[in-house]
Amino acid sequence: MTRLGHEVLVVPRSPRGLIVHGQELLKQARRENLCSAQVLHTAARVALVAPGQTLAAARLLLKSRSANIFWKNLAIVPKALWLADVARRWKADHIHCHWAGTTATMAMLASSMSCVPWSLTLHRWDIVENNLLAAKVRTSSFARFICRDGLRMARAIGIGPENNVRVLFMGVTIPSAIEGLRRPKPVVICPARLVAVKGHRFLLQAWRILEDRGVTGELWLAGQGELRRELEALTDALGLRRSVKFLGVLSHRELLSLYQGSAVSVVVVPSIDMGNGYHEGIPVALVEAMSYGLPVVATRTGGTEELVLPEAGWLVPPEDPVALAGALQALLQDVGLREEMGHRGRLRAMEAHDIVHVASQLASAFAAAEDSSGLGRTDNAREGSSLPVETI
C-alpha cells in the first residue's frame, strides 16, 4: 500500500512478545497495550462525550454466541474507543482489520464510533470461532476471504449471500530475478510451525522411507513450536538424526535468502485436516517458495488446491507418508522435473499472488467504501490518497 502511494497506520490489538517478522513496520505503528493508562483514559473521555453512541455500539456484543466470547469482546471495548479516537484524529479514510476475532470486534466498534468505514480479512480459525461473524460481515464495507474454501466455511455456518463478500488471495513480493537450482546435494525444507496441523510426523516417516530406498539428501525443519521435543524424539527413533536438521525460528529475510541463494531444492508443507475447520487456508510459505521458482509438495487440505494447480506443484493425500515419499523422490531424482515444476509454480504465484496486484485491489475496495459511506473528503480525510488504519 505504501509503495502505491498510500499512508498506512498499523495498530496492533495487543502488542507484545518478540517481533520476528515485520520490524520495518514499527515506524508506521501505533503500539498501545490493550488496557494501558492511555487507552483507559481516552476510552473514558470518548464514552463521556458520546454515552448513547457508546452504549449502542457495545449493544452488539450481547449477540455473542457464548459467555466466553462475550467477555473477550467486552475486554476489547476500551481499545475500540481508543482506536475510534485515533482514527478521527489521524483523519483516516478507512479501517481494515486482519482476523475476524476480537481484533475485528475492536475495528467494528471503532468504525461505529468514528463513522470511518471498515472492512476485514478472514483467514481460518477466526471463521471457525464465529465471533459475531454475521454482524461483522453485515456492517463492514466488504469482507475479504483469502480463499474460496474459507468462504465455503462461512456459508456453512450461516453467513448469508452478502453482496460485500469477496475472495482475494494473500500476496507476496515476487522477486524480479531468480537463480537456477544448482545445489549439488538435495535439500528439502519445511517452513512451518512445529504444531500438529502442519503434519511433520508424516514428513519424518516419509523421509525414513526415502532413506530406505537409498535416496540421499537433507531435510530441514524451519520453525519452532510445542512439538519440538516430540519431533526430535521421533527423529531419533527413526534413525534420521544425521540427515534431519531442526533450524529453529528463521526470520523472514533469512528464509527468503535461502530461496534466493538456491540453498534448497524442494519446499514441502505436509499439513493435515484436524476437523472442525482446523486446517490450512492457502499457506503463504508455499506461495513464497513458488515465487522463487522452487517446486513445492503439499497436501490436499483446505485451500491449498486453489494454489497448487496441476503441474504447478505436487499434491498428495494428507497423512500418507508413502505418497509424500513418492512425490519427494520424483523431484529429488529429476532436476529437469524440479525446474519445470518450479517454473510453472512461479508463473502461478505471479498470476494470482503478486502483492502489488493484491494491494491495488484492496486500495480500490477502500476507495469504493469511502465513496459509498457518504463521508467524501470534506471533513474526514486529508488531501491526496486514501489512508487506511490497519489493525492486526
KOLRORO-114772 format. One record per residue (C-alpha): residue number from 1; x negated, y negated, z. Coordinates in nm, 4 decimals, always signed. Example, Ala and Ser with C-alpha at 12.3 -4.5 7.8 and 13.67 -1.06 7.14 Angstrom:
1	-1.2300	+0.4500	+0.7800 .
2	-1.3670	+0.1060	+0.7140 .
//
This chain:
1	+0.0000	+0.0000	+0.0000 .
2	-0.2776	-0.2445	+0.0827 .
3	-0.4541	-0.1643	-0.2454 .
4	-0.1317	-0.2607	-0.4216 .
5	-0.1427	-0.5998	-0.2538 .
6	+0.0941	-0.5422	+0.0378 .
7	+0.0296	-0.6228	+0.4006 .
8	+0.0884	-0.3396	+0.6473 .
9	+0.1005	-0.3357	+1.0257 .
10	+0.0601	+0.0136	+1.1734 .
11	+0.2384	+0.0681	+1.5055 .
12	+0.1691	+0.4000	+1.6831 .
13	+0.4582	+0.5087	+1.9027 .
14	+0.2254	+0.6441	+2.1741 .
15	-0.1385	+0.5505	+2.1082 .
16	-0.3570	+0.7944	+2.2983 .
17	-0.6329	+1.0500	+2.2552 .
18	-0.9235	+1.0722	+2.0161 .
19	-0.8743	+0.9280	+1.6676 .
20	-1.0183	+1.1947	+1.4364 .
21	-0.8777	+1.0567	+1.1097 .
22	-0.7856	+0.7020	+1.0131 .
23	-1.0428	+0.4960	+1.2024 .
24	-1.0216	+0.2387	+0.9219 .
25	-0.6574	+0.1698	+1.0134 .
26	-0.7413	+0.0309	+1.3574 .
27	-0.7892	-0.3178	+1.2165 .
28	-0.4305	-0.3047	+1.0856 .
29	-0.2805	-0.1531	+1.4019 .
30	-0.0825	-0.2967	+1.6924 .
31	-0.1566	-0.0479	+1.9707 .
32	+0.0518	-0.0789	+2.2853 .
33	+0.1247	+0.2041	+2.5289 .
34	+0.4791	+0.3352	+2.5438 .
35	+0.5637	+0.1708	+2.8759 .
36	+0.2881	-0.0840	+2.9199 .
37	+0.3473	-0.4044	+3.1136 .
38	+0.3609	-0.5959	+2.7865 .
39	+0.6203	-0.3581	+2.6396 .
40	+0.8407	-0.3705	+2.9518 .
41	+0.8155	-0.7495	+2.9799 .
42	+0.9078	-0.8031	+2.6143 .
43	+1.1871	-0.5443	+2.6311 .
44	+1.3422	-0.7176	+2.9343 .
45	+1.3286	-1.0547	+2.7602 .
46	+1.4880	-0.9187	+2.4412 .
47	+1.7624	-0.7400	+2.6368 .
48	+1.8443	-1.0529	+2.8403 .
49	+1.8695	-1.2675	+2.5283 .
50	+2.0975	-1.0206	+2.3471 .
51	+2.2585	-0.7851	+2.6024 .
52	+2.5568	-0.6930	+2.3872 .
53	+2.3422	-0.6120	+2.0856 .
54	+2.1075	-0.4079	+2.3059 .
55	+2.3936	-0.2025	+2.4503 .
56	+2.5428	-0.1459	+2.1054 .
57	+2.2099	-0.0206	+1.9721 .
58	+2.1484	+0.2041	+2.2737 .
59	+2.5005	+0.3478	+2.2491 .
60	+2.3806	+0.5532	+1.9518 .
61	+2.1758	+0.7609	+2.1951 .
62	+2.4911	+0.9011	+2.3538 .
63	+2.5319	+1.1161	+2.0421 .
64	+2.2092	+1.3059	+2.1168 .
65	+2.2832	+1.6774	+2.0848 .
66	+2.1236	+1.7742	+2.4186 .
67	+2.0355	+1.6184	+2.7522 .
68	+1.6665	+1.6738	+2.6841 .
69	+1.6802	+1.4811	+2.3565 .
70	+1.8902	+1.2078	+2.5179 .
71	+1.6319	+1.1447	+2.7901 .
72	+1.3479	+1.1500	+2.5356 .
73	+1.5334	+0.8902	+2.3307 .
74	+1.6141	+0.6796	+2.6346 .
75	+1.2445	+0.6640	+2.7251 .
76	+1.1734	+0.5058	+2.3876 .
77	+1.4192	+0.2144	+2.4286 .
78	+1.1718	-0.0381	+2.5797 .
79	+0.9215	+0.0279	+2.2991 .
80	+1.2039	-0.0102	+2.0442 .
81	+1.2969	-0.3535	+2.1840 .
82	+0.9299	-0.4500	+2.1829 .
83	+0.8982	-0.3345	+1.8200 .
84	+1.2021	-0.5417	+1.7231 .
85	+1.0281	-0.8464	+1.8672 .
86	+0.7034	-0.7608	+1.6862 .
87	+0.8869	-0.7175	+1.3554 .
88	+1.0643	-1.0524	+1.3904 .
89	+0.7537	-1.2451	+1.4938 .
90	+0.5434	-1.0828	+1.2221 .
91	+0.8241	-1.1591	+0.9732 .
92	+0.8294	-0.8049	+0.8436 .
93	+1.0406	-0.7184	+0.5430 .
94	+1.0731	-0.3507	+0.6264 .
95	+1.0098	-0.0921	+0.8974 .
96	+0.9073	+0.2513	+0.7719 .
97	+0.8712	+0.5462	+1.0058 .
98	+0.6919	+0.8799	+0.9780 .
99	+0.8622	+1.1674	+1.1640 .
100	+1.2331	+1.1823	+1.2423 .
101	+1.1974	+1.2464	+1.6171 .
102	+1.1667	+0.9802	+1.8858 .
103	+0.9485	+0.7674	+1.6579 .
104	+1.2467	+0.7333	+1.4253 .
105	+1.4685	+0.6561	+1.7262 .
106	+1.2340	+0.3684	+1.8039 .
107	+1.2425	+0.2438	+1.4447 .
108	+1.6214	+0.2781	+1.4137 .
109	+1.6869	+0.0782	+1.7314 .
110	+1.4250	-0.1823	+1.6369 .
111	+1.5923	-0.2247	+1.2988 .
112	+1.9327	-0.2663	+1.4633 .
113	+1.7969	-0.5327	+1.6985 .
114	+1.5851	-0.7228	+1.4444 .
115	+1.8063	-0.6851	+1.1348 .
116	+1.4951	-0.5693	+0.9452 .
117	+1.5877	-0.2782	+0.7149 .
118	+1.4243	+0.0543	+0.7945 .
119	+1.3530	+0.3930	+0.6396 .
120	+1.1909	+0.7183	+0.7417 .
121	+0.9834	+1.0066	+0.6109 .
122	+1.0920	+1.3517	+0.7310 .
123	+0.8396	+1.6345	+0.7476 .
124	+0.9237	+1.9720	+0.9045 .
125	+0.9556	+2.0181	+1.2813 .
126	+1.1376	+1.6862	+1.3044 .
127	+1.4126	+1.8219	+1.0782 .
128	+1.4463	+2.1321	+1.2951 .
129	+1.4647	+1.9223	+1.6134 .
130	+1.7644	+1.7348	+1.4702 .
131	+1.7298	+1.4319	+1.6935 .
132	+2.0246	+1.2163	+1.5788 .
133	+1.9262	+1.3126	+1.2264 .
134	+2.2648	+1.2374	+1.0673 .
135	+2.2755	+0.8904	+1.2252 .
136	+1.9193	+0.8166	+1.1208 .
137	+1.9777	+0.9157	+0.7605 .
138	+2.3047	+0.7219	+0.7513 .
139	+2.1652	+0.3978	+0.8983 .
140	+1.8365	+0.3987	+0.7079 .
141	+1.7799	+0.2245	+0.3762 .
142	+1.6501	+0.5558	+0.2498 .
143	+1.5402	+0.8895	+0.3918 .
144	+1.2387	+1.0398	+0.2234 .
145	+1.1712	+1.4136	+0.2376 .
146	+0.8221	+1.5350	+0.1496 .
147	+0.9505	+1.8456	-0.0284 .
148	+1.2738	+1.9905	-0.1629 .
149	+1.2562	+2.2670	+0.0956 .
150	+1.2798	+2.0057	+0.3714 .
151	+1.5875	+1.8551	+0.2104 .
152	+1.7383	+2.2030	+0.1888 .
153	+1.6797	+2.2484	+0.5628 .
154	+1.8514	+1.9182	+0.6372 .
155	+2.1504	+2.0143	+0.4270 .
156	+2.1704	+2.3451	+0.6179 .
157	+2.2131	+2.1641	+0.9498 .
158	+2.4854	+1.9384	+0.8201 .
159	+2.3158	+1.6321	+0.6736 .
160	+2.5684	+1.5313	+0.4100 .
161	+2.5041	+1.4293	+0.0489 .
162	+2.3991	+1.0735	+0.1326 .
163	+2.3019	+0.8670	-0.1724 .
164	+1.9985	+0.7242	+0.0070 .
165	+1.8140	+1.0590	+0.0263 .
166	+1.5142	+1.1267	-0.1960 .
167	+1.2225	+1.3684	-0.2318 .
168	+0.8804	+1.2072	-0.2641 .
169	+0.5724	+1.4230	-0.2168 .
170	+0.2840	+1.3276	+0.0082 .
171	-0.0029	+1.1639	-0.1782 .
172	-0.3801	+1.1899	-0.1628 .
173	-0.6615	+0.9860	-0.3109 .
174	-0.7587	+1.1569	-0.6360 .
175	-1.1375	+1.1486	-0.6885 .
176	-1.2310	+0.9927	-1.0196 .
177	-1.5019	+1.2496	-1.0883 .
178	-1.5818	+1.5935	-0.9503 .
179	-1.8826	+1.8195	-0.9632 .
180	-1.8840	+2.1707	-1.1023 .
181	-1.8584	+2.4861	-0.8917 .
182	-2.2273	+2.5614	-0.8652 .
183	-2.2686	+2.7125	-0.5196 .
184	-2.4703	+3.0344	-0.5577 .
185	-2.3177	+3.2112	-0.2577 .
186	-1.9351	+3.2192	-0.2491 .
187	-1.7801	+3.0306	+0.0416 .
188	-1.4110	+3.0339	+0.1320 .
189	-1.2865	+2.7618	+0.3653 .
190	-0.9606	+2.7467	+0.5585 .
191	-0.8949	+2.3862	+0.6722 .
192	-0.6169	+2.4337	+0.9263 .
193	-0.5487	+2.4044	+1.2971 .
194	-0.6046	+2.7291	+1.4834 .
195	-0.2387	+2.7915	+1.5619 .
196	-0.0127	+3.0868	+1.4881 .
197	+0.1792	+2.9357	+1.1949 .
198	-0.1424	+2.8999	+0.9937 .
199	-0.1874	+3.2780	+0.9760 .
200	-0.5609	+3.3000	+1.0499 .
201	-0.5408	+3.6549	+1.1837 .
202	-0.4179	+3.7815	+0.8472 .
203	-0.7031	+3.5972	+0.6791 .
204	-0.9568	+3.7657	+0.9063 .
205	-0.8016	+4.1046	+0.8303 .
206	-0.8232	+4.0265	+0.4591 .
207	-1.1889	+3.9308	+0.4999 .
208	-1.2565	+4.2684	+0.6620 .
209	-1.1009	+4.4335	+0.3563 .
210	-1.3256	+4.2296	+0.1270 .
211	-1.6394	+4.3282	+0.3146 .
212	-1.5340	+4.6914	+0.2998 .
213	-1.5069	+4.6508	-0.0780 .
214	-1.8589	+4.5111	-0.0957 .
215	-1.7552	+4.1516	-0.1694 .
216	-2.0160	+3.9136	-0.0264 .
217	-1.9681	+3.5564	+0.0850 .
218	-1.8868	+3.3435	+0.3853 .
219	-1.5564	+3.2430	+0.5449 .
220	-1.5474	+2.9052	+0.7167 .
221	-1.2645	+2.8155	+0.9543 .
222	-1.2438	+2.4362	+0.9877 .
223	-1.0238	+2.3219	+1.2726 .
224	-0.9537	+2.3583	+1.6404 .
225	-0.6543	+2.4875	+1.8318 .
226	-0.5082	+2.7039	+2.1028 .
227	-0.6026	+3.0305	+1.9271 .
228	-0.9761	+2.9602	+1.9021 .
229	-1.0824	+3.2200	+2.1608 .
230	-0.8346	+3.4788	+2.0391 .
231	-0.9525	+3.4425	+1.6791 .
232	-1.3177	+3.4574	+1.7827 .
233	-1.2434	+3.7795	+1.9702 .
234	-1.0700	+3.9222	+1.6635 .
235	-1.3679	+3.8229	+1.4509 .
236	-1.5976	+4.0204	+1.6828 .
237	-1.3599	+4.3173	+1.6942 .
238	-1.3549	+4.3313	+1.3138 .
239	-1.7342	+4.3064	+1.2941 .
240	-1.7272	+3.9801	+1.0983 .
241	-1.9444	+3.7563	+1.3116 .
242	-2.2252	+3.7365	+1.0502 .
243	-2.0017	+3.6101	+0.7696 .
244	-1.7331	+3.4089	+0.9529 .
245	-1.8136	+3.0625	+1.0864 .
246	-1.5971	+2.8513	+1.3171 .
247	-1.6744	+2.4917	+1.2221 .
248	-1.4510	+2.3235	+1.4796 .
249	-1.2935	+1.9873	+1.4029 .
250	-1.4221	+1.8169	+1.0897 .
251	-1.3445	+1.4548	+1.0197 .
252	-1.1553	+1.3848	+0.7016 .
253	-1.4678	+1.2385	+0.5465 .
254	-1.6752	+1.5434	+0.6381 .
255	-1.4222	+1.7809	+0.4863 .
256	-1.3961	+1.5870	+0.1615 .
257	-1.7752	+1.5659	+0.1384 .
258	-1.7840	+1.9472	+0.1381 .
259	-1.5427	+1.9441	-0.1534 .
260	-1.7288	+1.6727	-0.3414 .
261	-2.0638	+1.8423	-0.2920 .
262	-1.9404	+2.1813	-0.4177 .
263	-2.0171	+2.3384	-0.0810 .
264	-1.7169	+2.5708	-0.1051 .
265	-1.5805	+2.7971	-0.3775 .
266	-1.2180	+2.8590	-0.2731 .
267	-0.9761	+2.6960	-0.0264 .
268	-0.7208	+2.9174	+0.1475 .
269	-0.4245	+2.8370	+0.3732 .
270	-0.2535	+3.1685	+0.4675 .
271	+0.0466	+3.0216	+0.6526 .
272	+0.3359	+3.2315	+0.7782 .
273	+0.7054	+3.1709	+0.8431 .
274	+0.7796	+3.1941	+1.2159 .
275	+1.1545	+3.1460	+1.1793 .
276	+1.3871	+2.8627	+1.2843 .
277	+1.2317	+2.6335	+1.0252 .
278	+0.8820	+2.6677	+1.1707 .
279	+0.6750	+2.6926	+0.8535 .
280	+0.4773	+2.4756	+0.6145 .
281	+0.6091	+2.1843	+0.4162 .
282	+0.3551	+2.1126	+0.1446 .
283	+0.0111	+2.1300	+0.3115 .
284	-0.1908	+1.8179	+0.2363 .
285	-0.5021	+2.0326	+0.2895 .
286	-0.4119	+2.2208	-0.0283 .
287	-0.3334	+1.9028	-0.2220 .
288	-0.6728	+1.7561	-0.1344 .
289	-0.8584	+2.0712	-0.2330 .
290	-0.6755	+2.0829	-0.5664 .
291	-0.7553	+1.7175	-0.6316 .
292	-1.1246	+1.8125	-0.6193 .
293	-1.0773	+2.0903	-0.8725 .
294	-1.1082	+2.3695	-0.6176 .
295	-0.8973	+2.6844	-0.6659 .
296	-0.6545	+2.7485	-0.3817 .
297	-0.4926	+3.0578	-0.2362 .
298	-0.1783	+3.0161	-0.0276 .
299	+0.1352	+3.1996	+0.0795 .
300	+0.4947	+3.1695	-0.0364 .
301	+0.6282	+2.9781	+0.2627 .
302	+0.8192	+2.6523	+0.2973 .
303	+0.7481	+2.4031	+0.0218 .
304	+0.4156	+2.5493	-0.0876 .
305	+0.5674	+2.6871	-0.4073 .
306	+0.6574	+2.3303	-0.5049 .
307	+0.2853	+2.2513	-0.5154 .
308	+0.1118	+2.5708	-0.6222 .
309	+0.2740	+2.6295	-0.9581 .
310	+0.1773	+2.9321	-1.1721 .
311	-0.1863	+2.9115	-1.2856 .
312	-0.2471	+2.6014	-1.0692 .
313	-0.3291	+2.8233	-0.7708 .
314	-0.2679	+3.1698	-0.6338 .
315	+0.0335	+3.2526	-0.4171 .
316	+0.0672	+3.5753	-0.2181 .
317	+0.3297	+3.7005	+0.0275 .
318	+0.2781	+3.5863	+0.3884 .
319	+0.1409	+3.8302	+0.6472 .
320	-0.0070	+4.0505	+0.3711 .
321	-0.3849	+4.0926	+0.4189 .
322	-0.4156	+4.3289	+0.1213 .
323	-0.2557	+4.0825	-0.1216 .
324	-0.4597	+3.7999	+0.0280 .
325	-0.7807	+4.0004	-0.0118 .
326	-0.6926	+4.0778	-0.3735 .
327	-0.6443	+3.7110	-0.4638 .
328	-0.9670	+3.6052	-0.2923 .
329	-1.1629	+3.8877	-0.4528 .
330	-1.0437	+3.7978	-0.8008 .
331	-1.1536	+3.4365	-0.7558 .
332	-1.4810	+3.5085	-0.5805 .
333	-1.5919	+3.7505	-0.8507 .
334	-1.4895	+3.5419	-1.1534 .
335	-1.6456	+3.1961	-1.1888 .
336	-1.4514	+3.1306	-1.5076 .
337	-1.1217	+3.2012	-1.3337 .
338	-1.2175	+2.9713	-1.0468 .
339	-1.2984	+2.6877	-1.2840 .
340	-0.9814	+2.7329	-1.4913 .
341	-0.7541	+2.7527	-1.1881 .
342	-0.9329	+2.4611	-1.0256 .
343	-0.8824	+2.2522	-1.3393 .
344	-0.5112	+2.3293	-1.3556 .
345	-0.4734	+2.2603	-0.9841 .
346	-0.6405	+1.9219	-1.0220 .
347	-0.4001	+1.8316	-1.3016 .
348	-0.1096	+1.9306	-1.0751 .
349	-0.2395	+1.7092	-0.7936 .
350	-0.2856	+1.4173	-1.0315 .
351	+0.0621	+1.4633	-1.1736 .
352	+0.2635	+1.4811	-0.8515 .
353	+0.0476	+1.3698	-0.5578 .
354	-0.1565	+1.0653	-0.6636 .
355	-0.1463	+0.8332	-0.3624 .
356	-0.1297	+0.5227	-0.5815 .
357	+0.1795	+0.6532	-0.7603 .
358	+0.3417	+0.7560	-0.4306 .
359	+0.2680	+0.4164	-0.2747 .
360	+0.4137	+0.2402	-0.5793 .
361	+0.7365	+0.4366	-0.5447 .
362	+0.7557	+0.3524	-0.1743 .
363	+0.6926	-0.0151	-0.2471 .
364	+0.9780	-0.0142	-0.4978 .
365	+1.2054	+0.1501	-0.2406 .
366	+1.1084	-0.1100	+0.0231 .
367	+1.1859	-0.3928	-0.2203 .
368	+1.5213	-0.2392	-0.3121 .
369	+1.6078	-0.2032	+0.0576 .
370	+1.5290	-0.5678	+0.1195 .
371	+1.7424	-0.6776	-0.1755 .
372	+2.0392	-0.4703	-0.0608 .
373	+2.0108	-0.5866	+0.3000 .
374	+2.1212	-0.9376	+0.2095 .
375	+1.8328	-1.0946	+0.4010 .
376	+1.6392	-1.2018	+0.0960 .
377	+1.3303	-1.4065	+0.1692 .
378	+1.4915	-1.7145	+0.3124 .
379	+1.4407	-1.6594	+0.6825 .
380	+1.2829	-1.3218	+0.7413 .
381	+0.9901	-1.2876	+0.5035 .
382	+0.6659	-1.4517	+0.4166 .
383	+0.5993	-1.5716	+0.0651 .
384	+0.4424	-1.3049	-0.1546 .
385	+0.4581	-0.9286	-0.1417 .
386	+0.6694	-0.7061	+0.0798 .
387	+0.5383	-0.6473	+0.4290 .
388	+0.6269	-0.3145	+0.5900 .
389	+0.5707	-0.2215	+0.9528 .
390	+0.4889	+0.1489	+0.9625 .
391	+0.5488	+0.3431	+1.2830 .
392	+0.3782	+0.6770	+1.3483 .
//
